[in-house]
Amino acid sequence: MAGFLRKLVPKRFRKEGVIIPVVRLQGAIMSGGGQFRPILNLANVAPVLEKAFSDKEAPAVAIAVNSPGGSPVQSRLIFTRIRELAREKQKKVLVFVEDVAASGGYMIALAGDEIIADPTSIVGSIGVVSGGFGFPELLKKIGVERRVYTAGENKVILDPFQPEKEKDIEYLKTLQLEIHEVFITMVRERRAGRLKDDETVFSGLFWSGTRGLELGLVDSLGDMRQELKRRYGPKTRLQLVTAARSLFGRRMPGVSPVSIDGLASGLATGLVEAAEEKALWSRYGL
């Protein structure tokens, strides 16, 4: 009630400082996820972004990014949504890199009008990677025969239970190059006039925030609180924006009854996602 009454007072007579909505985008970027292991994707972050950009009085939205990457599709979808909201609501977007904004995490960071990183942050890794395991010899050892029936000769391309084929690998590399080109174009467009002409920038390497500044991958070094107070005054307040919650404190999106089978499936999926997420973070020593 007090907040509502305060809004009725003309802005020039208010004693409070500027309020900056803050959105935290943390975690591996994957299309799945659920109640057992929330991860970063458009479905999860869209409501929070909408809420943050809906503040009519805020001159900017601050976004903290802490992600080792993941799905290029979800990364680009989140990037696109942020830019759409920034244009629609006419808000400046300030992205602050925490531990890491690499690969898809850096793609999301590109949505910022400015990118501010800690000197020890990790940024970059502008490339595309695919990984997996092969088990053809294991099947022989345990006496299991693989039986697959398809309509279409390429339906089992890169099947982990069959030996690798050179043509399958070449096809995958072609796809990777296409996605890499999309990433490179995004970086060149968003960092135009700031990006240094260095052949290593698009090689997949990653750097500290300090080196990222030298390469033009970030605009400055610093932390969110100090930077926002410097820009908008010492009375500036940071307001963390989170997903809406139900009466019982659970996040509203995706709430549904869970059966025993669904519970078991969710736990199994969660274990796989946890392993994938751990592998992503481990690449950067985190």
Salt bridges, closest charged atoms under 4 A:
GLU16 OE1 - ARG6 NE 2.87
GLU16 OE1 - ARG237 NH2 3.50
GLU57 OE1 - ARG14 NH1 2.91
GLU84 OE1 - ARG81 NE 3.84
GLU88 OE2 - LYS89 NZ 3.65
GLU98 OE2 - ARG24 NH1 2.72
ASP113 OD1 - ARG83 NH2 3.46
GLU114 OE2 - LYS92 NZ 3.26
GLU114 OE1 - ARG231 NH2 2.55
GLU137 OE2 - LYS140 NZ 3.76
GLU145 OE1 - ARG147 NH2 3.33
ASP159 OD2 - ARG146 NH2 2.50
ASP198 OD2 - ARG211 NH2 3.62
GLU214 OE1 - ARG211 NH1 2.85
ASP219 OD2 - ARG191 NH1 2.88
ASP219 OD1 - ARG194 NH1 3.00
GLU227 OE2 - ARG230 NH2 2.60
GLU227 OE2 - ARG231 NE 2.68
GLU277 OE1 - ARG37 NE 2.86
